């Protein structure tokens, strides 16, 4: 028979998750360099991340090998989310991970606090993200989020800027990955431009790719890199924590954390190289 005209929201969400989202790009403003996601770009992103990014509706920053480097991602139909952009290029992610590991967020935030042009650009970026988020969020999505988090928290997320940044935090870079992804997708992020310049001029990174980074994106190997913030690594850490807790039943959690720390990042976070002589920062 015909389905009920008033489906429960759960089933509405399931139906929406299966709907194509690529047409959303024409509804949002300011993403000047983004193009609609294709089956080929979605396949490449899945290889880059190790998992599907099914709500991708825009891509940009195509490298010298033709692979996307950043994605514009729609929200889940049941939750207003802070993050709209994702840096997907493993080559860029490797250099940014290394830089952030050396304290880039802190050092660049100090520069931001002293740079009027950067702060003005960040304010515009934050406004664009808030506007895009409100365009993408349906009434059902907002209602569902309010029921879970409350109206005030939902409104705070809707009004947030890049990577969910509060607009009042005018001297907080928060995430170098997000700013570079935003610049690749919009062409109007002064911080992202500066960060790409830093990678190219001072850290030996060609933003268009290395001589063998395409091996990851094509799936041909052997070179690959799993970004620090990748869900694969987060899942692996969670899985290993559960196993260790089972092993140390009755023992304090700090013993588990100590063993996790001693064990290192886990196999999925390891970088694979052509040979032992390959540099940790290929150019």
N, C-alpha and C positions, 0 to 999 in steps of 0.2 A: 504494500500500500504506500501512499504518499507520506512523507515524513511530516511530523507536526510542524506548523508554522512557528511555534515558539519553542525551539530547541533549547535545552539547558546550555549554559555557557560553556561547559566542558566540551560538548560536542561541537559547538561553534568554533572553539579554539582548535580542535582537531581538524576541522574542515579548513580553517584559515591556514594552519600549518602546512597543509598540502597544496595551497594555492600558489601560483607563481607570484613572485614579489618584484621581478625586474622592472615592471612598468611603474614602480614607485619613483624612479629616478626623475621622471617628468614632473612630479608633484613637489619636489623639494628644491630649495633655492640655494645658490652659492657654491655648488659643487662643480666648478667650471671644467675641471679636467677629468671628471668621472665619466665613464661610458657604461652602457648597460652590460650586466654580466651575461656571458654566453655559457653554453654547456662546456665549451673548451676551457674557459677561464675558471669555472667552478670545479672542473676536474683537476686543473693545475693547483688551485687553492687547497683542495683535499690532499693532494700529494705534498704540498708545502707544509701543511699543518698536521697531517696524520689523521685528520677527521674532517667530516663535512662541515661546511659553513653555509648551511642550506638557505639562510635568510639573506644572503648576499644579493644586493640589487644593483650595486655599482662597483666598478673596479678602475684602477688607474696605476700610473707609474710603470707602464710596461717596459721591461728591461731589454737588453740587447738580444736576448734569446726569444722575446715575444711573450714572456710570462708576466702575469699581473704581480704587482708589488704591494698593493694596498686594497682593502675592501671596505665598502660602505654597507653596513649591515642593519636590517630592520629589526625591530623589537619583537619579542615573543608576544603572541596575542593575549597572554594572561598576565603580563608584567611590564611595567614601564621600566626601562633600563637606562643606565647612565652612559654606557659605552656604545658608540655608533660606528667607530672606525677601527680597523685592525691592520697592523703591519704584517703582511704575510710572507714577504720575501725572506727566505732563510739567510741569504747573504747579508742583507741589511740588518736583520735581527741579530746575527752573530756580533757584528761590530757594535750595535747599540747595547746589547747585553754586556759586552766587555766594558764599554764606556760607562754604563750605569753602575756596573760593579765597582768602578773606580770612583764613584760618587758624583756622576754627572748631574743627577737631579738636584743635588744640593748646590753644586757650583753654579749651574745655570740658573737656579732660582735666585741666587745672590745677584747674578747679572741682571735678571729680570727686574729685581727690586730697584735697580739703579738706571734702568733704560726705559724712558718714557715711550719711545716708539714701540718697543716690545709689549709694554703693558696696554697700549692702545690697540695693538693688533690682537692681543689675547682677549681683550674685551669684545672685539668684533667676532673672533672665533667662537667665544662662549655664546654670544647672541645667536650666531648661525646654528650652533648645536642645539640650543634651546628651541629655536624656531623649527628645526628639522624634527626634533623629538615630538613637539606638539602636533606637527603635521602627520607624523606616522602613528601617533597614539590614537586609537579609536576610543569611542565612549565606553565600549565594553572593556578595553584594556585598562583604562583609567579606573573604572568602577571596580574591577577585579583587584587592582593594585591597592586602591583605597581600602577595600575590605580586608586586605592582608596587612598593610602597613599603616593605615590611617590616612586621612586627607592631607595632613600637614607634611608627612614624609613623601607622599606621592607628589604633592605640589613642589616640594624641594627638588625631587629628582627631575621633574619636568622642566624646572627652571635652571637646572645645572648646565654647566658648560662642557668642554671637552673632557672625555673620560670621567664624567660625573663630577667635575670640579665645581665647587661652590663659587659663584661669581664674586663673592667677597674676598676670596683668596687671590689677591691680585699679584702676589709675588711667589706663586707656587707653580713650578713647571709640571709637577706631578708625574708625568710619563713622557720620556723622550720618544718612545715608539709611537705614541698617539699623535704627537705633534708632527712627526715625519709623515705618518700615514695621512694626516689631515692636509698637509702641504701637497702631497702627491695627488690627493683627490680634489683639492680646491684651488691650489695655486695662490692662496691668499693668507698664508700663515707665516709671519715673519720669523717666529721661533723655529718652525720646521725648516724654513730656508736656511737659517743660520746653522742649524744642527746638521743638515746635509752638507753644508760647506765645511763644517768642522770635521766631519768624517772624511771628506775628500782631501782637504788641505793638510790636516794634521794627523790623521789616523790611517792614511794609506788605503782608504776604501773608495773604489770606483762605484758610485751609486748604480751604474747601469749593469754591474755584474762582474764576476771574476772569470778566469779562464775555464773554471770547471764547476761553478755553482749550479749550472743548468742540470747537472747530474741528479741533484735532489728533486728539482721541479719536474723533470721528465720521468723520474722513477727508475732511471737506468743505473744510477749509482756509479762508483762507490761513495762519492762524497755526499754527506748529508749533515744537517745540523738541526737539532731540536731546540727551539727557543726556550729560554728559562721560564717564560710565563705560559708555555704551552700546556693545554689541558692534559696532554699525555703525561707530562712530568708530574702535574698535580695529582692525577689519578694514581700514578705509580707510587708516589710518596704516601698517599692515603692507604693504598693496598699494603705497602710494606709496613706502615704503622700498625695496621690491623694484625698482620702476621706476628709482629714483634710483641704486641700486647697479648696475643694468645700464648706466645712463648714464655712471657714473663707474668703469668697470672698471679695476682696478688702483690706484684712489685710496684713501686712508685712510678708514675708517669715520667719522672725525670730520668729514670734509668733507660726507659724506652727512647726518649729524646736523645740521650747521650749516645746510644748505640746507633740511632739513625744518623746523627751527625758524624760519627766515626766511619759509618759505612759509605758516606759520600752521596752524590746526587743520584745514583742508580743508573742502570744500563741504558734507559731510553734518553738520558740527558747527555750521553757521551757523544763526542764529535768523531765522525769517521773521516779518515784521511786516505788519500791515494797511497801514501807511504809515510814512514816515520819521519821523513825529512820535510814533509809539507808544513808550511807555516800555520800557526793557529789563527792568523788573520790574513787569508789569501787576498791577493790583489790581482 
